[in-house]
């Protein structure tokens, strides 16, 4: 009896996850298609092939949905960055792996356009200024704190924030202009950050910055 109940619950959970995933993917496509205008719930529901009843069973409204889309994208990016960084034994090499991994995000045009459209709408709602939104945007930069601490940086949290803002600013510029960073720009950005770390007390950074 208990096994049958568990199987029923598991099937229900899988179906629910499938419905949520379809709505999140539909929101990405609609946001990209109508940008810079705000996507409508009716269009997202139609794109997902679902109903208003199903939509509001999972989301309180469009703002909640867009924040969920952003959160899922950031979690995927975090997992990808963690994987890249784990391949590098040296702390500054892990920082460089993080920068490279972030820059790769704009070499995937569709993903970049969709992500930019969603972020634009979330910004308009003001949710990114709330504690939950701030925590979402900071979670990628927090991956830098550990390697920066290992590298001997005096203020690893502040250094992580600065690197995050520099790289996110670069990404934003390329998304707006539908361009991708060149190898020369990548090298300059990495070199700039590494040299800055050498002035922040990172001994390993001094070695990495040396010719």
C-alpha positions, 0 to 999 in steps of 0.5 A: 500500500505504501509503495503504491502511494509513493509511486503515485506521489512520485509520478505527480511530482514528475508531472508538476516539475514538467509543467513548471519547466515548460512554463519557465522555458516558455517565459524565456522564449516569449521574453526574448520575442517581445523585448523590450516590452514586458511579456504577458502571462496569457502569451506565456501560458499559450506558449507553454501549452498550459492553462491559467489555472496551472500557471497560478498553481505554481506562480503568484504572478508574472513577477514571481515567474520571471524571478524564478526564471532568473534563479534557475538560470543563475543556478545553472551558471553556478553549476557550470562555473563550479565545474570549470573552477574545480579543474584548476588546483591553483587559486588564481587559476580558479579565478581565471576559470570563473572569468572565462566561464562567465564570458562564455555566456555571451558566446551563446546568442540565444541564451544571452538574448533570453537572459538579457530580456528576463533580467531587464524585466526583473530589474523593472519590477524592482525585485533585484533590489530586494534581499532575495534579488540581491542574494540571487545576483551575488551567488555567482561572485561568492564562488570567488571568495574561497580562491581569493582567500587562498591566494592571500587577498586581504579583502576577498569578499570586496575583491570578489564583488569588484571582479563580479561587477567588472565582468557583469558589466562586460557581459551586459555591454556585449549582450546589448550590442549583440557582440562577443568578447575577442581573445584580446579583450578576454586577455586584457580583462583577465590581466586587469583583474589579476594585477588588481589582486596583486595589489590586494595582497594576493601573493599568488596573483603577483606570480600570475601577473608576472611575465 
